[in-house]
Amino acid sequence: MIGFIVAGLVIGALARLIKPGKQRLSILATLLLGLAGSVIGGVIANLLGTGDIFELNVLGFVVAVIAAVALIGVAEGLSARRAAGRP
């Protein structure tokens, strides 16, 4: 469980480094988006037959980082839309 949290934080941090621009995300949001990305990466790697969902492998890690970058983009879009609606 601790390894899963650390991997999620690393994946979230890498995704924030890859995504251009300044993100207004907290450490908790980075962790949660990294965890979600790691689950997505694990599921895709499992579907491709390269390993288990919670098994660390290269393909799952790469897909997890890509998924986390996409999730950060979605989170930024939602927060910008919410901020634009405020007076």
Buried (B, 14 or more C-beta within 10 A) or exposed (E): EEEBEEBBBBBBBBBBEEBEEEBEBEEEBBBBBBBBBBBBBBBBBBEEEBBEBBEBBEBBBEBBBBBBBBBBBEBBEEBEEEEEEEE
